[in-house]
């Protein structure tokens, strides 16, 4: 399991959420409160953000295979970079998967940034090949690593390529349904929280086909929305229910939350 963070709203410095809070993403890397399996998130990290003044620009990404607390450059970058939309992830690698740069999130495709906290049980032995068979050539060629997370993202981008009119939320929910259907067929657990960002909106979902999904919270602020695996500081954090998705846009910071059906 990993820990993730997403922000949309008034431009802020990255350090305001990644480094400064009492239970920041940095603190969660070595002292998480709601991690299901692992004790640490020490297998790399990453942050991706959209330019606050040029929404057409491709998003930027900074990743490292080091634990987040060992990157001497990150505090300087976080004090400098300001964004109105960003996502971040600290990694706890699935046993058997290498500590490789290509396996660190966030992943990017065009304007989209993707972070995922969760796993597909026995991924290499079960859904690795069936999922690849669902993915078209363009999305397939954008898979550089070995993680279940990147394959989930490739399926989402493939669905968007198949139907350019498909909304981001629709692609996310459709991908989850397809993956859970495969997981049920192979009798394996698929669990996760996914957040997608295109710079103007955040789309997210929390799901699990067998047990309790990873923790996921929403904080509404007057000029922003924060999504996080664990609350960063004291406040009115709302837990997002399992089998629910969320959409929030920069021009209307009122999250739309609804349940969706799971494959059986």
C-alpha positions in Angstrom: 0.0 0.0 0.0 1.1 3.6 -0.7 -0.1 7.0 0.5 -1.4 9.7 -1.8 -2.4 13.3 -1.9 -4.2 15.6 -4.3 -5.0 19.3 -4.3 -7.2 21.6 -6.4 -7.8 25.3 -5.8 -6.0 28.5 -5.1 -2.4 28.2 -6.1 -0.2 27.2 -3.2 3.4 26.1 -2.7 3.8 22.4 -2.6 5.5 22.5 0.8 2.2 23.6 2.3 0.9 20.0 2.1 3.8 17.8 1.3 6.2 19.0 4.0 4.7 21.4 6.5 1.6 19.8 8.1 1.9 17.9 11.4 0.9 14.7 9.5 2.3 15.7 6.1 3.0 13.2 3.3 6.6 13.3 4.5 5.5 12.2 8.0 3.2 9.5 6.5 6.2 8.0 4.8 7.7 6.9 8.1 4.8 7.1 10.6 1.5 6.3 8.8 -1.6 5.8 10.9 -3.9 3.9 8.6 -1.6 1.7 6.5 -3.1 -1.7 6.1 0.0 -3.9 5.6 3.4 -2.2 5.5 5.0 -0.1 8.2 6.8 2.4 5.9 6.5 4.0 2.6 10.1 4.1 1.7 10.2 2.7 -1.9 10.2 6.0 -3.8 7.9 8.9 -4.3 6.7 11.4 -6.8 4.8 14.6 -7.3 3.1 15.9 -10.5 1.6 19.4 -11.1 0.0 21.5 -13.8 1.3 25.0 -14.6 -0.9 27.5 -12.8 -0.8 30.0 -15.7 -0.9 27.7 -18.7 -3.5 24.9 -18.5 -2.6 23.7 -22.0 1.0 22.9 -21.0 1.9 19.3 -20.3 2.1 18.6 -16.6 5.4 18.3 -14.8 6.6 15.4 -12.8 9.4 14.9 -10.2 10.1 11.3 -9.1 12.8 9.5 -7.1 13.5 5.9 -6.0 14.8 7.2 -2.7 12.6 7.5 0.4 11.0 10.9 0.4 12.9 11.8 3.6 16.3 11.2 1.8 15.8 13.5 -1.1 17.8 16.7 -0.3 16.4 18.5 -3.4 12.7 18.1 -2.6 12.4 20.8 0.2 13.9 23.3 -2.2 11.6 22.4 -5.0 8.6 22.4 -2.7 9.5 25.9 -1.5 9.7 27.1 -5.1 6.9 25.3 -7.0 3.5 26.8 -6.8 0.5 25.1 -8.3 -3.3 25.1 -8.3 -3.5 21.4 -9.1 -1.1 18.7 -8.0 -0.9 15.0 -7.0 1.7 13.1 -5.0 2.4 9.6 -4.0 4.8 7.8 -1.6 5.4 4.2 -2.4 5.4 1.0 -0.5 6.4 -1.5 -3.2 4.4 -4.7 -3.7 6.7 -7.6 -2.7 8.6 -8.8 -5.8 8.4 -5.6 -7.7 11.7 -3.7 -8.1 12.6 -0.2 -6.8 12.8 1.3 -10.3 12.2 4.8 -11.5 9.6 3.6 -14.0 7.5 2.1 -11.1 7.2 5.4 -9.2 4.1 7.5 -9.4 2.5 9.7 -10.6 2.1 8.4 -14.2 1.3 10.8 -17.0 -0.5 10.5 -20.3 -1.0 13.8 -22.2 -2.7 16.2 -19.8 -3.6 13.4 -17.3 -1.8 12.6 -14.0 -2.6 9.4 -12.2 -1.9 8.2 -8.6 -3.1 4.9 -7.1 -2.9 3.4 -3.6 -3.8 -0.3 -3.6 -3.0 -3.5 -5.3 -4.1 -6.4 -7.4 -3.3 -9.6 -5.5 -0.8 -11.9 -7.3 -0.9 -9.5 -10.2 2.0 -11.1 -12.2 0.4 -14.5 -11.9 -3.2 -13.6 -12.5 -4.3 -10.3 -14.2 -1.0 -9.1 -15.8 -1.6 -10.8 -19.2 -5.4 -10.5 -19.2 -5.2 -6.7 -18.6 -2.6 -6.3 -21.3 -4.9 -8.0 -23.7 -7.6 -5.4 -23.0 -5.2 -2.5 -23.8 -4.7 -1.1 -27.3 -1.3 -0.3 -28.9 -1.0 3.4 -28.0 -1.8 2.9 -24.3 0.2 -0.3 -24.3 3.4 1.4 -25.5 3.1 3.9 -22.7 3.6 1.2 -20.1 7.2 1.5 -18.9 7.1 -0.3 -15.6 5.7 -3.4 -14.1 3.2 -2.2 -11.5 -0.5 -3.0 -11.4 -1.0 0.7 -11.0 0.4 1.6 -14.4 -1.6 -1.1 -16.1 -4.8 0.3 -14.5 -3.9 3.8 -15.8 -3.2 2.3 -19.3 -6.6 0.8 -19.4 -8.2 4.1 -18.4 -6.3 6.0 -21.2 -7.2 3.2 -23.7 -10.9 3.7 -22.9 -10.5 7.4 -23.4 -8.8 6.8 -26.8 -11.6 4.5 -27.9 -14.2 7.1 -27.1 -13.0 10.7 -27.1 -16.5 11.7 -25.8 -16.2 9.6 -22.8 -16.0 11.6 -19.6 -13.0 11.0 -17.3 -15.3 9.7 -14.5 -16.9 7.3 -17.0 -13.5 6.0 -18.1 -12.4 5.5 -14.5 -15.6 3.7 -13.4 -15.6 1.5 -16.5 -12.0 0.5 -16.0 -12.7 -0.4 -12.3 -15.6 -2.5 -13.4 -13.5 -4.4 -16.0 -10.7 -5.0 -13.6 -13.0 -6.2 -10.8 -14.7 -8.5 -13.2 -11.3 -10.1 -14.1 -10.3 -10.2 -10.5 -13.5 -12.0 -9.5 -13.0 -14.5 -12.4 -9.5 -15.3 -11.1 -10.6 -15.1 -7.5 -8.1 -12.4 -6.5 -8.5 -9.2 -4.5 -8.3 -5.9 -6.2 -8.3 -2.9 -3.9 -7.5 0.8 -4.3 -8.0 4.5 -4.3 -7.4 6.2 -7.6 -7.0 9.9 -8.3 -6.8 11.5 -11.8 -6.1 15.1 -12.5 -6.2 17.1 -15.8 -5.4 20.4 -14.2 -8.9 21.6 -14.1 -10.6 18.8 -12.2 -9.9 15.9 -9.9 -11.7 12.5 -10.4 -11.3 9.8 -7.8 -12.7 6.5 -6.7 -12.4 4.1 -3.7 -13.1 0.4 -4.3 -12.4 -3.2 -3.2 -14.0 -6.4 -4.4 -13.4 -8.5 -1.3 -12.6 -6.4 1.8 -12.1 -2.9 3.1 -10.6 -0.5 0.7 -7.6 1.8 1.6 -8.4 4.9 3.6 -9.4 8.0 1.7 -10.5 11.5 2.9 -11.8 14.7 1.5 -11.3 18.2 3.1 -13.4 21.1 1.8 -11.8 24.5 2.2 -13.2 27.9 1.1 -10.8 28.1 -1.9 -9.6 24.5 -2.3 -10.2 20.8 -2.1 -7.7 18.3 -0.6 -7.9 14.5 -1.1 -5.6 12.4 1.0 -5.0 8.8 2.3 -4.8 10.2 5.8 -5.7 13.6 7.3 -2.8 16.0 7.1 -3.9 18.1 10.1 -6.9 18.7 12.3 -10.0 19.6 10.4 -13.4 18.4 9.1 -12.0 15.5 7.0 -14.7 13.4 5.4 -14.1 9.7 4.8 -15.0 8.7 1.2 -17.2 5.6 1.4 -16.2 2.4 -0.4 -17.5 1.9 -3.9 -17.9 5.7 -4.3 -16.4 8.1 -6.8 -15.8 11.8 -6.7 -15.5 14.7 -9.2 -14.6 18.3 -8.4 -13.8 21.1 -10.9 -11.7 24.2 -10.4 -14.5 26.5 -11.4 -16.9 24.8 -8.9 -15.2 23.5 -5.8 -18.3 21.5 -4.7 -17.4 17.8 -4.9 -19.9 15.5 -6.6 -19.9 12.1 -4.8 -21.9 9.1 -5.8 -21.8 5.3 -5.4 -21.2 3.0 -8.3 -21.9 -0.7 -8.7 -19.1 -3.3 -8.4 -18.7 -6.3 -10.7 -19.9 -9.6 -9.2 
